[in-house]
Amino acid sequence: MAEELTPLDCLHPSGTQRICLIILNQPLEKDYLHVLWNKALLRACADGAANHLHGATAGERDSFLPDYISGDFDSITAEVRAFYAEMGCRLIETADQELTDFTKCLAIMVEEIDRQQLQVDAIVTLGGLAGRLDQTMASVETMYHALSITQLPLLIIQDTSLAYLLRPGCHKLEVNTGLEGEWCSLIPVGGACQTHTTGLKWNLDDQVLQFGKLVSTSNAYQPVAPGNPREPVTVRTDQPLLWSMGIRRDGK
């Protein structure tokens, strides 16, 4: 049976996905923050992300208190740390330097979901796809860790991009929320992937995606007549495969 997901449901005002939210140490987009925060059952900041949350919510900080802040605390400022501690937010210091603050924050979130017996459809991360290339690659690596940490989908959203690592197997991605941009891609980050797709402009018929051979960047969705909904995208892969897609901003 195919794993089914509507990746951009979490950003749609009428979306029904039950999510938990992780904020990373990058500039925050307030429109995304408000939508995701209001939907989230559990909210966390990874270390210096608390600085960005504190700055972006001036005048309304009492309404944006994370359930916990975790990390080695080398990025959070003393002022911000003191504010959230005074407001009763949990501060969880994690000193393991072999894992990123993102990975450690995710592991804590999964433990909390289990402890609180929350019914969750996806974990959404805000930030992690902009700025330094090495940090973007670290975000992708956390998605690989996530495959062994949780069965829940882990989505990363920033600016006009969403990233989601597909497990080996069959997937059905609904792409008809109206928030989808024009582009999408399938990138074999961890190694060669034998891949079959439907619903794309340039489908793959059990071809092998591999760096140095074939990578499906700058793909698009199967064209449909004006007014008709897009068909779902289906993907079958024998190895983890990175799906990314554009997000419409300002009606574009």
Order of alpha helices (4+ residues) and beta strands (2+ residues): beta-beta-alpha-beta-alpha-beta-alpha-beta-alpha-beta-alpha-beta-beta-beta-beta-beta-beta-beta-beta-beta
